[in-house]
Amino acid sequence: MRKILLVALVALTGCPQKSEAPAASDASNNTANANAAAPQTDEQKTLYALGLTLGRSIEVFNLKPGELDYVVAGLRAHFDGSPAVELSEYGPKVGALARSRSEERSKELSAKGTEYLKEAEGKPGAVKTESGMIYIPVTEGSGESPTAESRVKVHYKGTLVDGKQFDSSYERNEPATFPLNGVIRCWTEGVQKMRPGGKARLVCPADLAYGPSGRPGIPPNSVLDFEVELLEVLPPEAAPAAPPTGRPQGQPTTK
């Protein structure tokens, strides 16, 4: 499986990126890369999705411009059998690099998050709650607001302070359904301020979201900005029906 993942990443990234126009001698390679980047068959699309998954798995390294070229070069060298560095020497350093890059991005986003919250607080209609969440109404709904124990159906998208989107039910074309007391505190508090048919922005301090642990695609200590559309407040889930005659279902009766 590991080898398959490596091959997929090589195919996804293709040749090292260049800022200048490609030379004529590179035309055939560029055509092949373009074809690989535009999957047609179901299997090709699945492999493409595998590449997206791989990209997400190395987000922790917060690669800077040009650094992906070295990653791809290392992958190619692995299969060519001609590595330029000793894996036994530099392989153990990969984990340390991941941690340092993660901490670096966390500090950067934390600083940006503080400014982002201040800016959001100044938006028209914005309300800062005691918890520190910023609630910005976009469209007013009607009807009863949900409670913390309510089940709700929503559409939403979430972005980091740098504008990068990390999740969207709109893109999946599938609303999310959940109990409000089973999600991050920012949502539990913010969605209770909404009414069905309404839309709002919930700007969430890190301690009301995923805090220092983060999540895949969400670095530690990230301020999150959600656009939420409350589609419906759902009735409580029905309790399981009691087994007839008080005996466990599926057990035979005794004479």
N, C-alpha and C positions, 0 to 999 in steps of 0.2 A: 504493500500500500504506500509506503514511504517513497519508493521509486516512482510510482504513478503520480504522486503529488508533485515531485520535483519536475518530471517531464511536463506536466500540465502547466507549471509556472513558467518554464522555458518557452513553451509554445505561446502562452499568453503574452509574455513581455516582448518576445521577438528580439531584434537587434538593438544595441544601445541607441538611446535617443540622441539626435543631433539637432542643433538649432538651424544649421544652414540647409539649403536645398540639397536633396540627394544627388549623387553623381549618376551619370547614365549607366555605369557598370553595375550599380546597385538596383537597377530597375526590377530585375526578376525577383530579388529577395524582398523588395518592398511590396511587390504584387502578392507574393506568398503571405507576407505578414498581414497585408490588408484583408486577404481572404480568410486568414485564421481569425482575424478580429471581427469578422462578420459571419457568425455561425448560421448555418442554414438548416441542417438536419437536427432531429431531436437529440441525437447523441452528441453532436457538436455543441449544441446549446447546453447540454448537461456538463460537458467538459468546460465550457465557458463559465458556467456557474461554479464549477470547481475552482477555476482560477480566481473568481471573485471571493470565494471562501478563503483561498490561500492569502489573497491580499488583505482580507480582514484579519487573518491570523498573525500577520506581521506588522499590523498597524502600530503595535507597541513600540517598534523601533523608530517611528516618526521620521521616516527616511527623508533626507534633504535632496534637493535637485541633483541629479547625477549619481546618487548613491545606489539606486536600483541597478545601475549598470554593473556595479561591482558584484551585487548579488547574483545577477544573471551570469556574469563571467565565471563566478564560482560554481554555479550549477552546470554550466557547459564544461568546465574543467573536470568536474566530477565524472561526467560521462565520457569525456575524452581521455581521462587518465593522465592529465597534465596539469595538476594544481600548481599554482605559483607560491602557495604558502603551505606550511605544515599544519594539517588539521589537528594533530595532537597538541600543537602549541597554541593555536588560535581558536580552536573549537570551544575550549572551556571559557573563553572570554565572551562568547555570544550572550550567555545569560547575564553577565555583568553589564554588557552594552544595553540589553533590553531594559534592565532596571534603571540605569542612568538616564536613558532616553525617556523612559516613562516618567521618572521624577522631574526631568527637565520640562516635559510637556505639561505635567501636572502644575508646576509652579507658574508656567506661562499662562495656562488657562485660568488658574486661580486669580492671578493679577488682572487678567482681562475680565474675569467674571465679576470682580468688584466694580469695575467701571461699567460693565454691562447692566448690572442691577441698578446703579445710579441713573443710567440713561433711561432704563425701562420705567423707573419710578416717575420720571418726568413726562411720560407719554400722556396725551389727553385721556382723561377718564381713569387713569391708573390708580389702583388702591394698593398700598403696602399694608399687609396684615401684621399682627403682632409677631407671627412666626418669621417674618422676613420675606414671605412670598409676595410677588407682584402680580396682581390680578388686573388684566386689561380687557374690558368687555369690547367685543367687536360687533356682535349682533344679539339683540335681546330676544329671548325665547318667550314662551308662555306656559302657564300651568304650574304645577307644584315642583319645587326644587327637590332633588334627592337628599336623603340623609346619609350618614356614614355607613349605615347598614344596607343601603339600597343597592340593587343591581342595576347597572346602566349599560347602554349601548352607545358607543361613541365612534366617531372618526377623528383621527389625529395625525399630526406629524411632529417630530421632535428634532431640534437642531442644537448644536453646540454654539458657543459664543462666537466662534469663527465662521459661523454660517453653514458648517458641514451638517448635512442631514444624516441622522443615525437610525431613524425608524419612521415608517409611514404606513398607516392602514389604508390610505388613499391609493398608494402604489400597489398594495396587495388586492385592492378592490374588495376589501372584506372588513366591515366594522368590527371593533373589538367589544366583547361583552365580559364584564367582571363585577365583583362586589367592590364597592368603594373602600371598604376597610381591608382590602387585600392588595392594595397598590401603594406606591410611594406616598409619603405624607403630603407632599405638595398637591397631588391629585385628590387625595381624600378631602383636603380642605378646599381646594379650588373648585372642583366640580360641584360641590354643594352650593356654590354661589350661582350656579347656572340654572336655566330652565330649559325644558325640551325645545329643540329648534334653535337654541342659542349657540353662539360661538364666542370663544374667548381665548386670550393668550395667558398661559400660566408660566411665569418666569420663576424658576425654582432655584433657590440657593442650594449649594451642594449638600448641606446637612439635611435638607428636606427631600433629596433625591437619592443618589447612590453613594454619597460621601467618599471616604478615602478608598473604598474597595473598587468603585467603578464597575463597569460591565463591558463585555465585548463591544467595541466601537465607542465606548464612553470612558475617557480617561478618568483617573481618580480626581476627586475634588472639583468636578465639573458643574458649573452653573448650566442649567438646561432651560430651553425655551420651547414650550409646547403650544401648538395651535390645536384647540380642542373644540369639536362640534358635538354637542349633546343631542343625540338622535332620539333617545327614548329612555324613560325610567321604567324598568321592567318589574313585573310582579315578583315577589319572593319565590324561590324554588320550592316546589311542593315537597313535603317530607315523604320519604318512602312509605308505601302502604304496608300496614302490619300484615304478617302472614295469617291466612285464615285459620280459625280454631286455635290460634295461639301456638301451633307447632311449627318448627322450621320448614320452610318451603323445600320440596323435593324429597322429604323423608316419607317413607311409606307408613300407612296407618298400621296399628297393631290390633290384633284380634282380642 
